[in-house]
Protein backbone atom coordinates (compact mmCIF):
# COMPACT_ATOMS: atom_id res chain seq x y z
CA UNK A 1 0.00 0.00 0.00
CA UNK A 2 1.29 3.44 -0.93
CA UNK A 3 1.28 5.66 2.17
CA UNK A 4 1.75 8.97 0.36
CA UNK A 5 -1.08 11.06 -1.02
CA UNK A 6 0.27 13.32 -3.73
CA UNK A 7 -1.08 16.15 -5.90
CA UNK A 8 0.83 18.13 -8.51
CA UNK A 9 -0.05 21.72 -9.40
CA UNK A 10 0.77 23.00 -12.86
CA UNK A 11 1.31 26.43 -14.41
CA UNK A 12 -0.15 27.69 -17.69
CA UNK A 13 2.70 25.95 -19.58
CA UNK A 14 1.80 22.57 -18.06
CA UNK A 15 4.97 22.60 -15.96
CA UNK A 16 4.78 21.23 -12.42
CA UNK A 17 5.18 24.18 -10.08
CA UNK A 18 4.48 22.41 -6.79
CA UNK A 19 3.83 18.95 -5.42
CA UNK A 20 1.69 18.56 -2.32
CA UNK A 21 2.07 15.43 -0.20
CA UNK A 22 0.38 13.90 2.81
CA UNK A 23 1.75 10.78 4.48
CA UNK A 24 -1.06 10.00 6.90
CA UNK A 25 -4.83 10.37 7.05
CA UNK A 26 -6.03 12.64 9.86
CA UNK A 27 -9.21 11.46 11.55
CA UNK A 28 -11.36 14.17 9.96
CA UNK A 29 -10.32 13.07 6.49
CA UNK A 30 -11.33 9.51 7.32
CA UNK A 31 -14.77 10.73 8.42
CA UNK A 32 -15.17 12.87 5.31
CA UNK A 33 -14.02 10.05 3.01
CA UNK A 34 -16.57 7.66 4.52
CA UNK A 35 -19.31 10.27 4.02
CA UNK A 36 -18.24 10.79 0.41
CA UNK A 37 -18.13 7.10 -0.41
CA UNK A 38 -21.90 6.94 -0.95
CA UNK A 39 -21.95 10.31 -2.73
CA UNK A 40 -19.45 9.05 -5.32
CA UNK A 41 -20.83 5.53 -5.75
CA UNK A 42 -22.19 6.45 -9.22
CA UNK A 43 -18.84 7.79 -10.46
CA UNK A 44 -16.81 5.47 -12.65
CA UNK A 45 -13.17 5.71 -13.69
CA UNK A 46 -11.96 5.97 -17.28
CA UNK A 47 -8.80 4.23 -18.52
CA UNK A 48 -6.81 7.45 -17.98
CA UNK A 49 -7.96 7.67 -14.33
CA UNK A 50 -10.41 10.52 -14.83
CA UNK A 51 -13.90 10.33 -13.33
CA UNK A 52 -16.85 9.34 -15.51
CA UNK A 53 -20.41 10.43 -14.78
CA UNK A 54 -19.43 13.09 -12.24
CA UNK A 55 -21.85 15.93 -11.45
CA UNK A 56 -21.01 19.55 -10.70
CA UNK A 57 -21.94 19.13 -7.04
CA UNK A 58 -19.53 16.20 -6.81
CA UNK A 59 -16.76 18.29 -8.38
CA UNK A 60 -17.34 20.99 -5.77
CA UNK A 61 -17.31 18.37 -3.01
CA UNK A 62 -14.09 16.90 -4.43
CA UNK A 63 -12.49 20.37 -4.35
CA UNK A 64 -13.51 20.80 -0.70
CA UNK A 65 -12.17 17.34 0.08
CA UNK A 66 -8.76 17.97 -1.53
CA UNK A 67 -8.43 21.33 0.25
CA UNK A 68 -9.25 19.55 3.51
CA UNK A 69 -6.70 16.79 2.79
CA UNK A 70 -3.85 19.27 2.26
CA UNK A 71 -4.97 21.81 4.84
CA UNK A 72 -3.58 25.29 4.45
CA UNK A 73 -1.16 24.02 1.80
CA UNK A 74 -3.58 24.78 -1.05
CA UNK A 75 -6.69 26.82 -1.77
CA UNK A 76 -9.73 26.04 -3.90
CA UNK A 77 -8.64 28.77 -6.35
CA UNK A 78 -5.19 27.21 -6.71
CA UNK A 79 -6.79 23.85 -7.45
CA UNK A 80 -9.14 25.37 -10.02
CA UNK A 81 -6.20 27.02 -11.81
CA UNK A 82 -3.46 24.43 -11.49
CA UNK A 83 -4.73 20.93 -10.72
CA UNK A 84 -5.48 18.34 -13.38
CA UNK A 85 -8.79 16.49 -13.20
CA UNK A 86 -7.06 13.12 -13.20
CA UNK A 87 -4.79 14.21 -10.33
CA UNK A 88 -7.70 15.57 -8.27
CA UNK A 89 -9.60 12.33 -8.61
CA UNK A 90 -6.41 10.40 -7.90
CA UNK A 91 -6.19 12.07 -4.47
CA UNK A 92 -9.70 10.85 -3.76
CA UNK A 93 -8.79 7.33 -4.86
CA UNK A 94 -5.47 7.37 -2.92
CA UNK A 95 -7.32 8.30 0.28
CA UNK A 96 -9.79 5.48 -0.29
CA UNK A 97 -6.97 3.01 -0.88
CA UNK A 98 -5.47 4.04 2.46
CA UNK A 99 -8.90 3.90 4.17
CA UNK A 100 -9.53 0.40 2.79
CA UNK A 101 -6.14 -0.68 4.13
CA UNK A 102 -6.97 0.70 7.56
CA UNK A 103 -10.39 -0.95 7.56
CA UNK A 104 -8.91 -4.29 6.51
CA UNK A 105 -6.42 -4.12 9.41
CA UNK A 106 -9.02 -2.89 11.92
CA UNK A 107 -12.46 -4.38 11.26
CA UNK A 108 -14.05 -2.22 13.97
CA UNK A 109 -13.40 0.87 11.84
CA UNK A 110 -15.19 -0.78 8.93
CA UNK A 111 -18.09 -1.83 11.15
CA UNK A 112 -18.44 1.71 12.49
CA UNK A 113 -18.43 3.09 8.95
CA UNK A 114 -21.11 0.62 7.86
CA UNK A 115 -23.28 1.46 10.88
CA UNK A 116 -22.91 5.16 10.11
CA UNK A 117 -23.91 4.68 6.44
CA UNK A 118 -26.89 2.54 7.43
CA UNK A 119 -28.07 5.15 9.91
CA UNK A 120 -27.90 7.83 7.19
CA UNK A 121 -29.92 5.69 4.80
CA UNK A 122 -32.65 5.00 7.36
CA UNK A 123 -32.95 8.63 8.45
CA UNK A 124 -36.19 10.33 7.32
Buried (B, 14 or more C-beta within 10 A) or exposed (E): EEEEBBBBBBEEEEEEEEEBEBEEBEEEBBEBBBBBEEBBEEBEBEEEEBBEEBEEEBBEBBBBBBBEBBEEEBEEEBBEEBBBBEBBBBBBBBBBBBBEBBBEEEEEBBEEBEEEBEEEEEEE
